Amino acid sequence: MSWRNFHERRAVLEDVLSVAEFDVHAALEASESTDVLRLFGRADNLLLALQHRWSNHLAAKLDQALEDGTPLEDEWFHLAAEQPALRALLDAGAAVSPSLRFAQRGEQRMIDAHSTGRLAGPATTRHRVPAPC
């Protein structure tokens, strides 16, 4: 990916999030636009890019919580409160995107890995983060 594509993709992500601040369903419809399809290939890839953003922010919050000695489980909720448009868009997107639902399953494993220092397998993972609406 070129720097130009990177910046174009980032601008589309920001535009979609701006729309989601006022209307999540309009933002989902925007994920089918010509620019999205040109830059991301399909709407699912845009949603996965947004999930990647969420996961990066969650990982940073978990790292900081470890440093501060604060409860890790609360960080998911803090991030959702800080970025309500992103969280709402991901929740709405999960209703229509199996790829996004699959990607979101890793959130609890990330929290578990931060709290135990090791990654739990899917069979032993308990789902404590809220399921997408």
C-alpha positions as CSV (number, residue, x, y, z in Angstrom):
1,M,0.0,0.0,0.0
2,S,1.3,3.4,-0.9
3,W,1.3,6.4,1.4
4,R,-1.3,7.9,-0.8
5,N,-3.6,4.9,-0.3
6,F,-2.9,4.9,3.4
7,H,-4.0,8.5,3.7
8,E,-7.0,8.0,1.5
9,R,-8.1,5.0,3.6
10,R,-7.6,6.9,6.8
11,A,-9.7,9.8,5.5
12,V,-12.5,7.4,4.6
13,L,-12.4,5.8,8.0
14,E,-12.6,9.3,9.6
15,D,-15.5,10.2,7.3
16,V,-17.4,7.1,8.2
17,L,-16.8,7.7,11.9
18,S,-18.0,11.3,11.5
19,V,-21.3,10.1,10.0
20,A,-21.6,7.4,12.7
21,E,-21.6,10.1,15.4
22,F,-25.0,11.2,14.1
23,D,-26.4,8.1,12.3
24,V,-24.9,4.7,12.6
25,H,-27.0,3.2,9.9
26,A,-26.1,5.9,7.4
27,A,-22.4,5.2,8.2
28,L,-23.0,1.5,7.4
29,E,-24.6,2.5,4.1
30,A,-21.6,4.7,3.5
31,S,-19.4,1.6,3.8
32,E,-20.9,0.5,0.5
33,S,-19.7,3.7,-1.3
34,T,-17.5,3.7,-4.4
35,D,-14.5,5.1,-2.4
36,V,-14.8,2.4,0.2
37,L,-15.0,-0.3,-2.5
38,R,-12.1,1.2,-4.4
39,L,-9.9,1.5,-1.3
40,F,-11.0,-1.4,0.8
41,G,-12.3,-3.9,-1.8
42,R,-15.5,-4.5,0.1
43,A,-17.5,-3.1,3.1
44,D,-16.3,-5.9,5.4
45,N,-12.7,-4.8,5.0
46,L,-13.7,-1.3,6.1
47,L,-15.4,-2.8,9.2
48,L,-12.3,-4.9,9.8
49,A,-10.1,-1.8,9.6
50,L,-12.3,-0.1,12.2
51,Q,-12.1,-3.2,14.4
52,H,-8.3,-3.1,14.0
53,R,-8.4,0.5,15.2
54,W,-10.5,-0.5,18.2
55,S,-8.2,-3.4,19.1
56,N,-5.1,-1.2,19.0
57,H,-6.8,1.3,21.3
58,L,-8.0,-1.5,23.6
59,A,-4.5,-3.0,23.7
60,A,-3.0,0.4,24.6
61,K,-5.6,0.9,27.4
62,L,-4.9,-2.6,28.8
63,D,-1.2,-1.9,28.8
64,Q,-1.7,1.3,30.6
65,A,-4.1,-0.4,33.1
66,L,-1.3,-2.9,33.9
67,E,1.1,-0.1,34.6
68,D,-1.4,1.7,36.7
69,G,-2.7,-1.4,38.5
70,T,-6.3,-0.7,37.6
71,P,-8.8,-3.4,36.7
72,L,-8.5,-4.6,33.1
73,E,-12.1,-5.5,32.7
74,D,-13.1,-1.9,33.1
75,E,-11.0,-0.7,30.2
76,W,-13.3,-2.1,27.5
77,F,-16.1,0.1,29.0
78,H,-13.9,3.1,29.3
79,L,-12.9,2.8,25.7
80,A,-16.5,2.4,24.6
81,A,-17.4,5.6,26.5
82,E,-14.5,7.5,24.9
83,Q,-15.3,6.4,21.4
84,P,-19.1,5.9,21.2
85,A,-19.3,6.3,17.4
86,L,-16.7,3.7,16.8
87,R,-18.3,1.2,19.3
88,A,-21.8,1.8,17.9
89,L,-20.6,1.3,14.3
90,L,-18.8,-1.9,15.3
91,D,-21.8,-3.2,17.1
92,A,-24.1,-2.5,14.2
93,G,-21.6,-3.8,11.7
94,A,-21.4,-7.1,13.6
95,A,-25.0,-7.7,12.9
96,V,-24.3,-7.8,9.2
97,S,-20.7,-9.0,9.0
98,P,-19.6,-12.5,10.0
99,S,-16.0,-11.5,9.4
100,L,-16.3,-8.7,11.9
101,R,-18.0,-11.0,14.5
102,F,-15.1,-13.4,14.1
103,A,-12.6,-10.6,14.6
104,Q,-14.4,-9.4,17.7
105,R,-14.1,-12.8,19.4
106,G,-10.4,-12.0,20.1
107,E,-11.3,-9.1,22.4
108,Q,-11.8,-11.2,25.5
109,R,-8.7,-13.3,24.7
110,M,-6.8,-10.0,24.6
111,I,-8.1,-9.0,28.0
112,D,-7.3,-12.5,29.4
113,A,-3.8,-12.4,27.9
114,H,-3.1,-9.1,29.6
115,S,-4.4,-10.3,32.9
116,T,-2.7,-13.7,33.0
117,G,0.4,-12.9,30.8
118,R,-0.6,-15.8,28.5
119,L,-3.0,-16.3,25.7
120,A,-6.0,-18.6,26.5
121,G,-7.2,-20.9,23.7
122,P,-10.7,-20.4,22.3
123,A,-12.1,-23.4,24.3
124,T,-11.1,-21.9,27.7
125,T,-12.1,-18.3,26.9
126,R,-15.1,-17.0,28.9
127,H,-17.0,-14.2,27.2
128,R,-17.2,-11.3,29.7
129,V,-17.1,-8.3,27.3
130,P,-20.5,-7.4,26.1
131,A,-21.7,-9.1,22.9
132,P,-22.3,-6.8,20.0
133,C,-25.9,-5.6,19.7
